[in-house]
Amino acid sequence: MFSQRIARAAASGTQRITAEVDRLRRQGVDIVDLGAGEPDFATPPHVKAAAVAAIDEGFTRYTPNAGVRELREAICRRYLDDYGVAFEVDQVIATAGGKQALFNAAMALFDAGDEVITHAPGWPSIVEQVKLAGAFPVAVRTHPEDGFRLHADAVLEAFTPRTRAVVVNSPGNPTGALVAERDLARIAGKAAEHGAWVVLDLCYEQLIYDDAPHNLPRVLLEHLPDRFVVSGSLSKDHAMTGWRCGWAIGPPAFIRACNTVQGHATSNVASITQRAAIEALTGPQDCVAEMREAYRERRDLLLRLLGAEPRIRCVQPGGAFYLFPDVSELLSPDGLRTSADFAQALLRDGRVAVTPGEAFDAPGFVRLSYAASREQLEEAARRLHAFIAALDRA
Ligand SMILES: Cc1ncc(COP(=O)(O)O)c(C=O)c1O
């Protein structure tokens, strides 16, 4: 009935949980939602004010497809300040979230028969976008034993003559793991020899809690200046998920290709959002530091609360706002058989929403978002422990 392209791709598993939570809440069920991948903070007031001013001034028309120059300059300035790397305006396109930046890249770079290496557990849209482009995703597995580190050796081994690109996400969703500069340098070096691209998803780049070196844009520029893509977003660090503003940075010819894709799909990011984004990038940044500190405290709190149950094994994540514990010891052939069963029963009986590892190609795990208040995290942990105690009694 539909295209082969649609038959190949799966619907978003993370959005399915959101829909289920919505349904239960409409029935009046009190759910603690640790399933959603978005900040619980409000968008900072100065950013909202810039959008209101844009509306009042009548800044409500089409803009250039890639975004207004001032926004693209602000994105360049952010990378200069944060990483010491100088990008030009013609190397930037503003997109409807990081998701569209990555989708544009998939459409612009991948063909039927290409292989695209990425890592698992990982954010599902990366793999589905590769499939929508007609290419084959090749997942390199990372493991909790070493903090879900992406080993360059494993990526290099996955290269074949058909490898077209490697897509890397750091900090990673759902693991929170950071990719080491030296690993990315080796991957980029191999891509350079091979004529492949490296696409780097930095959508959580401002939400890093440990003092680890993470100048990945510089690594790409040094090793692969002609075939790199950096994508970023305001969704997570500025609590702007609904505004839809991200970007892709890459060689000018790549940006022109993205312009072609986007120009026939959505055109420019909403003009009002663009004004808000300029303010977010160039205005005061203390709001980001405050949110980051709050996430760090929540991460530590939730780790401590989960630690009361030894059968939940959890790595301390370096960034993003998720814990990704292994719950396989709580599964059994005659009870909850999979982490999807576990998440479903926890939602139904424990009234806590989490996302099953299956959504991230990692059965046996669940993802808990700690972008929730202290009270919600404490209540979620109480309910989770009660749910597990009831499982033990059953
Ligand atoms: C790893 C990763 N990349 C990109 C995105 C895209 O977010 P947005 O399109 O809101 O910028 C998300 C959102 O959940 C994500 O987790």
The ligand as a MOL file (V3000), in Angstrom:
LIG
                    3D

  0  0  0     0  0            999 V3000
M  V30 BEGIN CTAB
M  V30 COUNTS 16 16 0 0 0
M  V30 BEGIN ATOM
M  V30 1 C 20.8020 11.8210 20.0530 0
M  V30 2 C 19.8000 12.7880 19.5520 0
M  V30 3 N 20.0790 13.4760 18.4370 0
M  V30 4 C 19.2300 14.3670 17.9320 0
M  V30 5 C 18.0260 14.6170 18.5530 0
M  V30 6 C 17.1300 15.6120 17.8910 0
M  V30 7 O 16.5430 16.5360 18.7140 0
M  V30 8 P 15.9220 17.8420 18.0740 0
M  V30 9 O 15.4250 17.5060 16.7280 0
M  V30 10 O 14.8330 18.2320 19.0080 0
M  V30 11 O 17.0420 18.8400 18.0260 0
M  V30 12 C 17.6760 13.9150 19.7140 0
M  V30 13 C 16.3720 14.1040 20.3600 0
M  V30 14 O 15.9250 13.3380 21.1690 0
M  V30 15 C 18.6080 12.9910 20.2320 0
M  V30 16 O 18.3660 12.3220 21.3640 0
M  V30 END ATOM
M  V30 BEGIN BOND
M  V30 1 1 1 2
M  V30 2 1 2 3
M  V30 3 2 2 15
M  V30 4 2 3 4
M  V30 5 1 4 5
M  V30 6 1 5 6
M  V30 7 2 5 12
M  V30 8 1 6 7
M  V30 9 1 7 8
M  V30 10 2 8 9
M  V30 11 1 8 10
M  V30 12 1 8 11
M  V30 13 1 12 13
M  V30 14 1 12 15
M  V30 15 2 13 14
M  V30 16 1 15 16
M  V30 END BOND
M  V30 END CTAB
M  END
